């Protein structure tokens, strides 16, 4: 059984891509491994240092993940800021992290380009905090997307450096967890790329029927096929890909046949897709609302998760302090 750690940003709602890309895998993974899932509220401050409602965002994200299948009885679910040990390990790892290597990370350079007026120290040391989150539980596996692989490599580097500097074999070097198969990519409604929070091209799990219909009807299309069995353009291919996740195969076959015979009406396809999306999302949406309004349940989940995570974190930090040389008089 592997020890797996995964962080969840506390900004933004979950969209369909999150659900099919990670959450369905998380639901299975939590019963096969020792899993720690944390809400990364510290991390969110690197790009949103003055959030309008940090607590509300954390509450919403926990509710959505629980509604999508995370089981607090099987996995440890906690809030990052509830573990003071994470902040202390972050401080200690900063002592062996070098400014030059942090400045060279691709994500840091990209953030500097996008938000030149908010290049704070936390943004620079983001990989160090990520490393602390992972190795505080001595994780061997971390589910990450392509964009986070450089940060995971930094975590491996810091773990290896600590072991070498203190002449120990203490921290494992965690590897990427890809669930044993290719990751699912759900496209956005803008005709390009994948579904995302910031791109404005996503269907969120809390979207109501009216919102879903409005978004889908505004999805990018083309002028339609002009010859039979014409290859689909990227925007149309994306709509069919989304349909494959939520629609009955007979519905998909019907619209493929209409496309291949040049009889397709995109308005009809969009109405059907919106209908199917709402049918799929509705039970998840209702569960999110039910959980988010259950204060007692959320309090229990967060309290129990913090206690379980702290047990692991306290042990690790105590051993790290001793290895470094912090000892009581």
C-alpha positions as CSV (number, residue, x, y, z in Angstrom):
1,X,0.0,0.0,0.0
2,X,1.4,3.4,-1.1
3,X,1.2,6.6,0.9
4,X,-0.4,9.2,-1.5
5,X,-0.7,13.0,-0.9
6,X,-2.8,15.3,-3.1
7,X,-3.4,19.0,-2.6
8,X,-6.7,20.7,-3.6
9,X,-6.6,24.5,-4.3
10,X,-9.2,26.4,-2.2
11,X,-10.2,28.8,-5.0
12,X,-12.8,28.2,-7.6
13,X,-15.5,25.5,-8.1
14,X,-15.0,22.0,-9.5
15,X,-15.8,21.6,-13.2
16,X,-16.6,18.5,-15.3
17,X,-12.9,18.2,-16.2
18,X,-11.9,17.9,-12.6
19,X,-14.6,15.2,-12.1
20,X,-13.6,12.9,-14.9
21,X,-9.9,13.8,-14.9
22,X,-9.2,13.2,-11.2
23,X,-12.1,12.7,-8.9
24,X,-13.2,9.4,-10.4
25,X,-9.7,8.2,-9.9
26,X,-9.4,9.6,-6.4
27,X,-12.6,7.7,-5.4
28,X,-10.9,4.4,-6.4
29,X,-7.4,5.3,-5.2
30,X,-8.5,6.1,-1.6
31,X,-9.5,2.4,-1.0
32,X,-6.2,1.0,-2.5
33,X,-3.7,3.3,-0.8
34,X,-3.1,5.4,2.4
35,X,-4.4,8.8,1.1
36,X,-4.1,12.3,2.4
37,X,-6.2,14.9,0.7
38,X,-5.7,18.5,1.9
39,X,-7.3,21.8,1.0
40,X,-4.4,24.1,0.1
41,X,-5.5,27.4,1.7
42,X,-1.9,28.6,2.3
43,X,-1.2,28.0,-1.4
44,X,-4.2,30.0,-2.5
45,X,-2.7,33.1,-0.9
46,X,0.2,33.2,-3.3
47,X,-2.0,34.4,-6.1
48,X,-5.0,35.7,-4.0
49,X,-3.4,37.3,-0.9
50,X,-6.6,39.1,0.1
51,X,-9.4,36.6,-0.5
52,X,-12.9,37.9,-0.1
53,X,-14.1,34.8,1.7
54,X,-11.3,32.3,2.4
55,X,-13.3,30.2,4.8
56,X,-16.3,30.1,2.4
57,X,-14.1,28.9,-0.4
58,X,-12.6,26.2,1.7
59,X,-16.0,25.1,2.8
60,X,-17.3,24.9,-0.8
61,X,-14.3,22.9,-2.0
62,X,-14.6,20.4,0.8
63,X,-18.3,20.0,0.1
64,X,-17.8,19.4,-3.6
65,X,-15.0,16.8,-3.1
66,X,-17.1,14.9,-0.5
67,X,-20.1,15.0,-2.9
68,X,-18.0,13.6,-5.7
69,X,-16.9,10.5,-3.7
70,X,-14.0,11.3,-1.3
71,X,-14.7,9.2,1.8
72,X,-13.4,10.6,5.1
73,X,-13.6,7.1,6.6
74,X,-11.2,5.8,4.0
75,X,-8.9,8.8,3.3
76,X,-7.6,11.6,5.5
77,X,-9.1,14.9,4.5
78,X,-7.9,18.0,6.1
79,X,-7.2,21.7,5.8
80,X,-3.6,22.7,5.2
81,X,-3.6,25.6,7.7
82,X,-4.8,23.3,10.4
83,X,-1.4,21.7,10.5
84,X,1.2,24.0,12.1
85,X,3.8,21.3,11.4
86,X,3.5,22.0,7.7
87,X,4.5,25.6,8.2
88,X,7.5,24.6,10.3
89,X,8.7,22.0,7.8
90,X,8.3,24.7,5.1
91,X,10.6,27.0,7.1
92,X,13.2,24.3,7.5
93,X,13.1,23.3,3.9
94,X,13.6,26.9,2.8
95,X,17.0,26.7,4.5
96,X,18.1,24.1,2.0
97,X,16.3,25.6,-1.1
98,X,18.3,28.1,-3.3
99,X,16.9,31.2,-4.8
100,X,18.4,30.5,-8.2
101,X,16.7,27.2,-8.6
102,X,13.4,28.6,-7.5
103,X,13.6,31.5,-9.9
104,X,14.3,29.1,-12.8
105,X,11.1,27.1,-12.3
106,X,8.8,27.4,-15.3
107,X,5.7,28.1,-13.3
108,X,7.3,30.9,-11.4
109,X,8.5,32.6,-14.5
110,X,5.1,32.3,-16.0
111,X,3.4,33.8,-12.9
112,X,5.9,36.7,-13.0
113,X,4.9,37.4,-16.6
114,X,1.1,37.2,-15.8
115,X,1.1,39.1,-12.5
116,X,4.2,41.3,-12.3
117,X,2.7,43.4,-9.6
118,X,2.2,40.4,-7.2
119,X,5.5,38.6,-7.2
120,X,5.6,37.8,-3.5
121,X,8.0,35.5,-1.6
122,X,5.3,32.9,-1.3
123,X,5.1,32.7,-5.0
124,X,8.8,32.1,-5.3
125,X,8.9,29.4,-2.6
126,X,5.6,27.7,-3.8
127,X,7.6,24.5,-4.7
128,X,9.0,24.4,-1.1
129,X,5.6,24.6,0.5
130,X,4.4,21.9,-1.9
131,X,7.3,19.8,-0.9
132,X,6.5,20.2,2.8
133,X,2.9,19.2,2.1
134,X,4.1,16.0,0.5
135,X,7.0,14.8,2.6
136,X,5.4,15.7,5.9
137,X,3.6,12.4,5.4
138,X,6.6,10.7,3.7
139,X,4.5,10.2,0.6
140,X,5.8,7.9,-2.1
141,X,3.2,8.8,-4.7
142,X,1.6,12.1,-5.8
143,X,-1.2,12.5,-8.4
144,X,-0.1,15.4,-10.6
145,X,-0.9,16.9,-14.0
146,X,1.8,17.8,-16.5
147,X,1.9,21.4,-15.3
148,X,2.9,20.3,-11.8
149,X,5.5,17.7,-12.7
150,X,8.4,20.3,-12.4
151,X,7.2,21.0,-8.8
152,X,7.2,17.3,-8.0
153,X,10.8,17.1,-9.4
154,X,11.7,19.9,-7.0
155,X,10.1,17.9,-4.1
156,X,12.3,15.0,-5.1
157,X,15.3,17.2,-5.2
158,X,14.6,18.7,-1.7
159,X,14.0,15.2,-0.2
160,X,17.2,13.9,-1.8
161,X,19.1,17.0,-0.6
162,X,17.9,16.7,3.0
163,X,19.0,13.0,3.0
164,X,22.4,13.8,1.6
165,X,23.0,16.9,3.9
166,X,22.1,15.0,7.1
167,X,23.6,11.7,5.9
168,X,20.3,9.8,6.3
169,X,17.9,7.8,4.2
170,X,14.8,9.5,5.7
171,X,12.5,11.0,3.1
172,X,11.4,8.9,0.1
173,X,11.6,10.6,-3.3
174,X,7.9,10.7,-4.4
175,X,6.9,9.7,-7.9
176,X,4.0,10.8,-10.0
177,X,0.8,8.7,-9.7
178,X,-1.0,8.4,-13.0
179,X,-3.5,5.8,-11.9
180,X,-2.0,3.2,-14.2
181,X,-3.5,4.6,-17.4
182,X,-3.7,7.7,-19.5
183,X,-5.4,10.6,-17.8
184,X,-8.7,11.8,-19.1
185,X,-8.8,15.2,-20.8
186,X,-12.2,16.9,-20.9
187,X,-12.2,19.8,-23.5
188,X,-13.6,23.2,-22.9
189,X,-16.5,24.9,-24.7
190,X,-14.3,27.5,-26.4
191,X,-13.2,25.1,-29.1
192,X,-9.6,24.6,-27.9
193,X,-7.7,23.1,-25.0
194,X,-9.0,21.5,-21.9
195,X,-11.7,22.6,-19.6
196,X,-10.4,25.0,-16.9
197,X,-11.4,27.3,-14.1
198,X,-9.7,30.5,-15.4
199,X,-10.3,30.0,-19.1
200,X,-14.1,30.6,-18.7
201,X,-14.8,27.5,-20.8
202,X,-16.1,25.1,-18.2
203,X,-19.3,23.5,-16.9
204,X,-19.1,23.6,-13.1
205,X,-20.7,20.9,-10.9
206,X,-22.8,23.6,-9.1
207,X,-24.1,25.1,-12.3
208,X,-27.9,25.1,-12.5
209,X,-29.9,24.0,-15.5
210,X,-30.3,27.5,-16.9
211,X,-26.6,28.3,-16.6
212,X,-25.6,25.0,-18.2
213,X,-27.9,25.6,-21.1
214,X,-26.6,29.2,-21.6
215,X,-23.0,28.0,-21.6
216,X,-23.6,25.1,-24.0
217,X,-25.7,27.2,-26.4
218,X,-22.8,29.7,-26.6
219,X,-20.2,27.0,-27.3
220,X,-18.0,27.6,-30.3
221,X,-18.9,25.7,-33.5
222,X,-18.2,26.0,-37.2
223,X,-20.2,26.6,-40.4
224,X,-21.0,22.9,-40.7
225,X,-19.8,20.0,-42.9
226,X,-20.0,20.5,-46.7
227,X,-19.3,16.9,-47.7
228,X,-20.1,13.5,-46.3
229,X,-17.8,12.0,-43.7
230,X,-15.9,15.2,-43.5
231,X,-13.3,15.4,-40.7
232,X,-14.6,17.3,-37.7
233,X,-13.0,20.6,-36.7
234,X,-11.6,21.0,-33.2
235,X,-14.7,22.8,-31.7
236,X,-17.1,20.1,-33.0
237,X,-14.9,17.3,-32.0
238,X,-14.8,18.8,-28.5
239,X,-18.6,18.9,-28.3
240,X,-18.8,15.2,-29.2
241,X,-16.1,14.4,-26.7
242,X,-18.1,16.0,-23.9
243,X,-21.2,14.2,-25.1
244,X,-19.3,10.9,-24.8
245,X,-19.0,11.5,-21.0
246,X,-22.7,12.2,-20.3
247,X,-24.9,11.1,-23.2
248,X,-26.4,7.7,-24.2
249,X,-24.4,6.0,-27.0
250,X,-27.5,6.0,-29.2
251,X,-27.7,9.8,-28.9
252,X,-24.1,10.1,-29.9
253,X,-24.6,7.7,-32.9
254,X,-27.6,9.8,-34.0
255,X,-25.6,13.0,-34.1
256,X,-22.6,11.4,-35.7
257,X,-24.8,10.1,-38.5
258,X,-26.3,13.5,-39.0
259,X,-22.9,15.1,-39.1
260,X,-21.6,12.5,-41.6
261,X,-24.6,13.0,-43.9
262,X,-24.3,16.8,-43.7
263,X,-27.7,17.1,-42.0
264,X,-26.6,18.1,-38.6
265,X,-28.0,21.1,-36.8
266,X,-25.7,22.4,-34.1
267,X,-28.6,24.0,-32.2
268,X,-30.2,20.6,-31.9
269,X,-27.0,19.0,-30.8
270,X,-26.4,21.7,-28.2
271,X,-29.9,21.4,-26.7
272,X,-29.4,17.7,-26.3
273,X,-26.0,18.1,-24.8
274,X,-27.2,20.7,-22.3
275,X,-30.1,18.4,-21.3
276,X,-27.7,15.4,-20.8
277,X,-25.2,17.5,-18.9
278,X,-27.9,18.7,-16.5
279,X,-29.2,15.1,-15.9
280,X,-25.7,14.1,-15.1
281,X,-24.8,17.0,-12.9
282,X,-28.1,17.4,-11.0
283,X,-27.6,14.7,-8.4
284,X,-24.0,15.8,-7.7
285,X,-25.2,19.4,-7.5
286,X,-28.0,18.5,-5.0
287,X,-25.5,16.5,-2.9
288,X,-23.1,19.5,-2.8
289,X,-25.9,21.7,-1.5
290,X,-26.9,19.2,1.1
291,X,-23.3,18.7,2.4
292,X,-22.5,22.4,2.4
293,X,-25.5,23.1,4.6
294,X,-24.6,20.4,7.1
295,X,-22.4,22.3,9.6
296,X,-22.1,19.4,12.0
297,X,-21.0,16.9,9.3
298,X,-18.4,19.3,7.8
299,X,-17.1,20.1,11.3
300,X,-16.7,16.4,12.1
301,X,-14.9,15.7,8.7
302,X,-12.4,18.6,9.2
303,X,-11.8,17.8,12.9
304,X,-11.2,14.1,12.3
305,X,-9.1,14.7,9.3
306,X,-6.9,17.2,11.2
307,X,-6.3,14.8,14.0
308,X,-5.3,11.9,11.7
309,X,-3.0,14.2,9.6
310,X,-1.5,15.7,12.7
311,X,-0.5,12.3,14.0
312,X,1.6,11.7,10.9
313,X,2.9,15.3,10.7
314,X,4.0,15.5,14.4
315,X,6.0,12.3,14.1
316,X,7.8,13.4,10.9
317,X,8.6,16.9,12.2
318,X,9.9,15.5,15.5
319,X,12.3,13.2,13.7
320,X,13.3,16.0,11.3
321,X,14.1,18.3,14.2
322,X,16.2,15.6,15.8
323,X,18.1,14.9,12.6
324,X,18.9,18.6,12.1
325,X,20.0,18.9,15.7
326,X,17.2,20.6,17.6
327,X,17.2,19.0,21.0
328,X,15.7,19.9,24.4
329,X,18.0,20.9,27.3
